[in-house]
Amino acid sequence: MAEERRSFQETRGYPVFFMIIVSIFFIGILALFYNSVKVRIEEFDKLNLKKAVLNSFNLPVEDIDRSFEIFIQE
C-alpha cells in the first residue's frame, strides 16, 4: 500500500505550530509596547498618589506637584 504524502499544512501539528508562532509574535508586540510606556505609567501612578493625598486633606490640586511640595512633608 502506497501511503500518500501530505503537506505540513494538512497535518495535525500545523494548527498548533501556527498558533505558537502567532502567539510569540503578538506577545513580542505587547512587550515592546509595555516597555515603551512603562515610565509614563509609573509617573502617572505617582501623580495619582500625590493627588489622592492632597484630596484627603482638602488641599488644592490645580498644580499637584507644587501643592504637594508646599503642604506635604515626606
DSSP file (Angstrom, degrees, kcal/mol; ACC not computed):
  #  RESIDUE AA STRUCTURE BP1 BP2  ACC     N-H-->O    O-->H-N    N-H-->O    O-->H-N    TCO  KAPPA ALPHA  PHI   PSI    X-CA   Y-CA   Z-CA
    1    1 A M              0   0    0      0, 0.0     2,-0.5     0, 0.0     0, 0.0   0.000 360.0 360.0 360.0 125.2    0.0    0.0    0.0
    2    2 A A        -     0   0    0      1,-0.0     2,-0.5     0, 0.0     0, 0.0  -0.718 360.0-139.8 -86.1 125.1    1.4    3.3   -1.1
    3    3 A E        -     0   0    0     -2,-0.5     2,-0.3     1,-0.0    -1,-0.0  -0.715  17.8-124.2 -87.8 131.5    1.0    6.0    1.6
    4    4 A E        -     0   0    0     -2,-0.5     2,-0.5     1,-0.1    -1,-0.0  -0.580  21.8-127.6 -76.8 131.6    0.0    9.4    0.2
    5    5 A R        -     0   0    0     -2,-0.3     2,-0.3     1,-0.0    -1,-0.1  -0.679  25.1-157.9 -83.0 125.4    2.4   12.1    1.3
    6    6 A R        -     0   0    0     -2,-0.5     2,-0.1     1,-0.1     5,-0.0  -0.764  17.6-114.2-103.5 150.4    0.6   15.1    2.9
    7    7 A S    >   -     0   0    0     -2,-0.3     3,-1.4     1,-0.1     4,-0.3  -0.351  32.3-107.1 -74.8 163.4    2.0   18.6    3.1
    8    8 A F  G >  S+     0   0    0      1,-0.3     3,-1.5     2,-0.2     6,-0.3   0.843 117.8  63.1 -60.6 -33.3    2.8   20.1    6.5
    9    9 A Q  G 3  S+     0   0    0      1,-0.3    -1,-0.3     5,-0.1    -3,-0.0   0.715 101.3  52.3 -66.0 -19.6   -0.3   22.3    6.3
   10   10 A E  G <  S+     0   0    0     -3,-1.4    -1,-0.3     4,-0.1    -2,-0.2   0.472  91.5  97.3 -95.2  -2.4   -2.5   19.2    6.3
   11   11 A T  S X  S-     0   0    0     -3,-1.5     3,-0.6    -4,-0.3    -4,-0.0  -0.334  83.5-115.0 -83.2 167.9   -1.0   17.6    9.4
   12   12 A R  T 3> S+     0   0    0      1,-0.2     4,-0.5     2,-0.1    -1,-0.1   0.756 112.0  59.1 -72.7 -24.6   -2.4   17.7   12.9
   13   13 A G  H 3> S+     0   0    0      1,-0.2     4,-2.6     2,-0.1     5,-0.2   0.652  84.4  80.7 -80.2 -15.8    0.6   19.7   14.1
   14   14 A Y  H <> S+     0   0    0     -3,-0.6     4,-3.0    -6,-0.3     5,-0.2   0.926  90.6  48.3 -61.5 -48.0    0.2   22.6   11.8
   15   15 A P  H  > S+     0   0    0      0, 0.0     4,-2.4     0, 0.0    -1,-0.2   0.894 113.8  48.3 -60.9 -37.1   -2.5   24.4   13.8
   16   16 A V  H  X S+     0   0    0     -4,-0.5     4,-2.1     2,-0.2    -2,-0.2   0.948 114.0  45.7 -65.8 -48.3   -0.5   24.1   17.0
   17   17 A F  H  X S+     0   0    0     -4,-2.6     4,-2.1     1,-0.2    -1,-0.2   0.910 113.2  51.0 -59.9 -44.0    2.7   25.3   15.3
   18   18 A F  H  X S+     0   0    0     -4,-3.0     4,-2.5    -5,-0.2    -1,-0.2   0.917 110.4  48.1 -61.6 -45.3    0.8   28.2   13.7
   19   19 A M  H  X S+     0   0    0     -4,-2.4     4,-2.5    -5,-0.2    -1,-0.2   0.856 109.6  53.1 -67.1 -34.9   -0.8   29.3   17.0
   20   20 A I  H  X S+     0   0    0     -4,-2.1     4,-2.4     2,-0.2    -1,-0.2   0.931 111.4  46.1 -63.9 -44.8    2.6   29.2   18.7
   21   21 A I  H  X S+     0   0    0     -4,-2.1     4,-2.1     2,-0.2    -2,-0.2   0.927 114.4  47.1 -64.2 -45.5    4.2   31.4   16.1
   22   22 A V  H  X S+     0   0    0     -4,-2.5     4,-2.3     1,-0.2     5,-0.2   0.908 112.5  50.4 -63.1 -42.2    1.2   33.9   16.1
   23   23 A S  H  X S+     0   0    0     -4,-2.5     4,-2.5     1,-0.2     5,-0.2   0.920 109.8  49.4 -63.3 -44.7    1.3   34.0   19.9
   24   24 A I  H  X S+     0   0    0     -4,-2.4     4,-2.0     1,-0.2    -1,-0.2   0.902 110.7  52.0 -61.1 -41.0    5.0   34.7   20.1
   25   25 A F  H  X S+     0   0    0     -4,-2.1     4,-1.8     1,-0.2    -2,-0.2   0.944 113.8  41.1 -60.9 -50.2    4.6   37.5   17.5
   26   26 A F  H  X S+     0   0    0     -4,-2.3     4,-2.4     1,-0.2    -2,-0.2   0.834 111.9  54.9 -73.1 -31.6    1.8   39.2   19.4
   27   27 A I  H  X S+     0   0    0     -4,-2.5     4,-2.4    -5,-0.2    -1,-0.2   0.898 107.6  52.0 -64.1 -39.4    3.5   38.7   22.8
   28   28 A G  H  X S+     0   0    0     -4,-2.0     4,-2.2    -5,-0.2    -2,-0.2   0.908 109.1  49.1 -61.7 -43.0    6.5   40.4   21.4
   29   29 A I  H  X S+     0   0    0     -4,-1.8     4,-2.3     1,-0.2    -2,-0.2   0.928 112.4  48.0 -62.6 -45.1    4.4   43.4   20.2
   30   30 A L  H  X S+     0   0    0     -4,-2.4     4,-2.7     1,-0.2    -2,-0.2   0.882 110.4  51.9 -63.9 -38.5    2.8   43.7   23.6
   31   31 A A  H  X S+     0   0    0     -4,-2.4     4,-2.3     2,-0.2    -1,-0.2   0.911 110.6  47.7 -65.2 -42.1    6.2   43.5   25.4
   32   32 A L  H  X S+     0   0    0     -4,-2.2     4,-1.6     2,-0.2    -2,-0.2   0.914 113.2  48.4 -64.0 -42.6    7.6   46.3   23.2
   33   33 A F  H  X S+     0   0    0     -4,-2.3     4,-1.3     2,-0.2    -2,-0.2   0.921 111.4  49.9 -63.9 -43.9    4.5   48.4   23.8
   34   34 A Y  H >X S+     0   0    0     -4,-2.7     4,-0.9     1,-0.2     3,-0.5   0.926 111.1  48.7 -61.3 -45.5    4.7   47.9   27.6
   35   35 A N  H 3< S+     0   0    0     -4,-2.3     4,-0.4     1,-0.2    -1,-0.2   0.813 108.4  54.9 -65.8 -29.2    8.4   48.8   27.7
   36   36 A S  H 3< S+     0   0    0     -4,-1.6    -1,-0.2     1,-0.2    -2,-0.2   0.772 118.3  32.6 -76.2 -24.1    7.8   51.9   25.7
   37   37 A V  H <X S+     0   0    0     -4,-1.3     4,-2.1    -3,-0.5    -1,-0.2   0.352  88.3 101.3-111.2   4.8    5.1   53.3   28.1
   38   38 A K  H  X S+     0   0    0     -4,-0.9     4,-2.1     1,-0.2     5,-0.1   0.894  83.3  48.4 -58.2 -44.7    6.4   51.9   31.4
   39   39 A V  H  > S+     0   0    0     -4,-0.4     4,-2.3     1,-0.2    -1,-0.2   0.902 111.0  50.9 -64.7 -41.7    8.0   55.2   32.5
   40   40 A R  H  > S+     0   0    0      1,-0.2     4,-2.2     2,-0.2    -1,-0.2   0.876 109.1  51.4 -64.2 -37.1    4.7   57.1   31.7
   41   41 A I  H  X S+     0   0    0     -4,-2.1     4,-2.3     2,-0.2    -2,-0.2   0.923 110.1  48.7 -65.1 -44.3    2.7   54.6   33.7
   42   42 A E  H  X S+     0   0    0     -4,-2.1     4,-2.1     2,-0.2    -2,-0.2   0.906 112.2  48.6 -63.3 -41.9    5.0   55.0   36.7
   43   43 A E  H  X S+     0   0    0     -4,-2.3     4,-2.3     1,-0.2    -1,-0.2   0.899 110.8  51.2 -64.1 -40.6    4.8   58.8   36.5
   44   44 A F  H  X S+     0   0    0     -4,-2.2     4,-2.3     1,-0.2    -2,-0.2   0.897 109.2  50.7 -63.0 -41.5    1.0   58.6   36.3
   45   45 A D  H  X S+     0   0    0     -4,-2.3     4,-2.0     2,-0.2    -2,-0.2   0.909 110.7  48.6 -63.1 -42.7    0.8   56.4   39.3
   46   46 A K  H  X S+     0   0    0     -4,-2.1     4,-2.3     1,-0.2    -2,-0.2   0.909 111.5  49.9 -63.6 -41.7    3.0   58.8   41.4
   47   47 A L  H  X S+     0   0    0     -4,-2.3     4,-2.4     1,-0.2    -2,-0.2   0.894 110.2  50.2 -64.4 -40.6    0.9   61.7   40.3
   48   48 A N  H  X S+     0   0    0     -4,-2.3     4,-2.3     2,-0.2    -1,-0.2   0.869 109.4  51.6 -66.0 -36.3   -2.4   59.9   41.2
   49   49 A L  H  X S+     0   0    0     -4,-2.0     4,-2.2     2,-0.2    -2,-0.2   0.932 110.9  47.5 -65.3 -45.2   -0.9   59.1   44.7
   50   50 A K  H  X S+     0   0    0     -4,-2.3     4,-2.5     1,-0.2    -2,-0.2   0.913 112.0  50.4 -61.2 -42.6    0.0   62.7   45.3
   51   51 A K  H  X S+     0   0    0     -4,-2.4     4,-2.6     1,-0.2    -1,-0.2   0.896 109.3  50.9 -63.1 -40.7   -3.4   63.8   44.1
   52   52 A A  H  X S+     0   0    0     -4,-2.3     4,-1.9     2,-0.2    -1,-0.2   0.893 110.4  49.3 -65.1 -39.6   -5.1   61.3   46.5
   53   53 A V  H  X S+     0   0    0     -4,-2.2     4,-0.9     2,-0.2    -2,-0.2   0.931 112.8  47.1 -64.9 -45.3   -3.0   62.6   49.4
   54   54 A L  H ><>S+     0   0    0     -4,-2.5     5,-2.6     1,-0.2     3,-0.6   0.907 111.9  50.4 -63.2 -41.5   -3.9   66.2   48.6
   55   55 A N  H ><5S+     0   0    0     -4,-2.6     3,-1.3     1,-0.2    -1,-0.2   0.852 103.2  59.8 -64.5 -34.5   -7.6   65.3   48.2
   56   56 A S  H 3<5S+     0   0    0     -4,-1.9    -1,-0.2     1,-0.3    -2,-0.2   0.776 112.1  39.5 -67.3 -24.2   -7.6   63.5   51.6
   57   57 A F  T <<5S-     0   0    0     -4,-0.9    -1,-0.3    -3,-0.6    -2,-0.2   0.241 113.5-116.8-105.2  11.5   -6.6   66.8   53.3
   58   58 A N  T < 5 +     0   0    0     -3,-1.3    -3,-0.2     1,-0.2    -2,-0.1   0.882  62.6 152.7  54.0  43.6   -8.8   69.0   51.1
   59   59 A L      < -     0   0    0     -5,-2.6    -1,-0.2    -6,-0.1    -2,-0.1  -0.663  54.1 -83.7 -98.6 157.7   -5.8   70.8   49.7
   60   60 A P        -     0   0    0      0, 0.0    -1,-0.1     0, 0.0     7,-0.0  -0.331  36.4-173.5 -64.6 140.6   -5.8   72.5   46.2
   61   61 A V        +     0   0    0      1,-0.1     3,-0.5     6,-0.1     4,-0.1   0.138  54.2 105.0-120.8  18.2   -5.0   70.1   43.3
   62   62 A E  S    S+     0   0    0      1,-0.3     2,-0.6     2,-0.1    -1,-0.1   0.956  98.7  23.0 -64.1 -49.3   -4.7   72.5   40.4
   63   63 A D  S  > S-     0   0    0      1,-0.2     4,-2.8     2,-0.0    -1,-0.3  -0.859  80.9-175.2-115.8  92.6   -0.9   72.2   40.4
   64   64 A I  H  > S+     0   0    0     -2,-0.6     4,-2.7    -3,-0.5     5,-0.2   0.900  77.8  47.4 -61.2 -48.6   -0.4   68.9   42.0
   65   65 A D  H  > S+     0   0    0      1,-0.2     4,-2.0     2,-0.2    -1,-0.2   0.918 115.8  44.7 -62.9 -43.3    3.4   68.9   42.2
   66   66 A R  H  > S+     0   0    0      2,-0.2     4,-2.1     1,-0.2    -2,-0.2   0.934 115.0  47.6 -67.1 -45.9    3.6   72.4   43.6
   67   67 A S  H  X S+     0   0    0     -4,-2.8     4,-2.8     1,-0.2     5,-0.4   0.904 112.2  50.0 -61.6 -41.7    0.8   71.9   46.1
   68   68 A F  H  X S+     0   0    0     -4,-2.7     4,-1.7    -5,-0.3    -1,-0.2   0.896 110.9  49.7 -64.3 -39.5    2.4   68.6   47.3
   69   69 A E  H  < S+     0   0    0     -4,-2.0    -1,-0.2    -5,-0.2    -2,-0.2   0.876 116.7  41.3 -66.5 -37.5    5.8   70.3   47.7
   70   70 A I  H  < S+     0   0    0     -4,-2.1    -2,-0.2    -5,-0.1    -1,-0.2   0.930 126.6  27.1 -77.0 -47.2    4.3   73.2   49.7
   71   71 A F  H  < S+     0   0    0     -4,-2.8     2,-0.4    -5,-0.2    -3,-0.2   0.717 110.3  64.0 -95.3 -22.6    1.8   71.3   52.0
   72   72 A I     <  -     0   0    0     -4,-1.7     2,-0.5    -5,-0.4    -1,-0.1  -0.886  55.2-165.3-115.1 132.3    3.2   67.8   52.4
   73   73 A Q              0   0    0     -2,-0.4    -4,-0.1     1,-0.1    -3,-0.0  -0.955 360.0 360.0-111.6 131.0    6.4   66.7   54.0
   74   74 A E              0   0    0     -2,-0.5    -1,-0.1     0, 0.0    -2,-0.0   0.468 360.0 360.0 -88.3 360.0    7.6   63.2   53.4
